[in-house]
Amino acid sequence: MKSKLISLISVIPLGGLLGSILCIWGFFEIAEEVLEQETTAMDTEVLLMFKDLHTPLLDRLVTAITFLGDPRLLSVVCFLLGIALVRRGMKAEATTIAIAAIGSVLLNTVLKKVFSRARPELWERILDVSSYSFPSGHALVSLVIYGIFGYLLSTQFPRWRVWVAIGTLGLIIPIGLSRLYLGVHWPTDIVAGYTAGMVWLMACIISLEIWRQSRGFFQGYQE
């Protein structure tokens, strides 16, 4: 029993906890500089670089990419996937996805209201947006949702873990870049969205792993 308890405690990924602490520190460092308007010049310079890339074909492609990070779309996908997982008896995974989705949307909403940063208006945008800019909801929510999808897939198919990771990053990174191309976010909005999203993602993963191990521990103890 003692060895199983030690195994249960040691399952908590210390690397993930340390990573989360670093992300929290990074988020508040960025937020402080944004509030003091120390990033304005850099943000503007980077966005103007993206402006020079615009073409009609690329406009359509990037608009499609950014749609993949729409929190409303991802919420629907999470709902449908959650139902499928419950039917397969994977209630813990379904619950984790629900918590990840709801938590990321709420976190993004609260942070936007707290910082109330205006969106960039460096050129006439092809996408109509009205909410606050900091942090990027597309970056935050897509990192959490696609990140949890990738994690669940990698645990189910460990032999494909590298390809799952590549595919996950291949979704998350272009979504963030698409927001810059479209001129609807400052670069620091994207970075802040990723850092905040990483904290919530790690919290969801750690909670899931603790639940999995505790269930295995108590089942083994009963036997």
Secondary structure, DSSP 8 states (H G I E B T S, - for coil): -HHHHHHHHHTS-HHHHHHHHHHHHHHHHHHHHHHTT-SHHHHHHHHHHHHTT--HHHHHHHHHHHHTT-HHHHHHHHHHHHHHHHHTT-HHHHHHHHHHHHHHHHHHHHHHHHH------SS--SS---S--SS-HHHHHHHHHHHHHHHHHHHH-GGGHHHHHHHHHHHHHHHHHHHHHTTSS-HHHHHHHHHHHHHHHHHHHHHHHHHHHHHHHHHHHH-
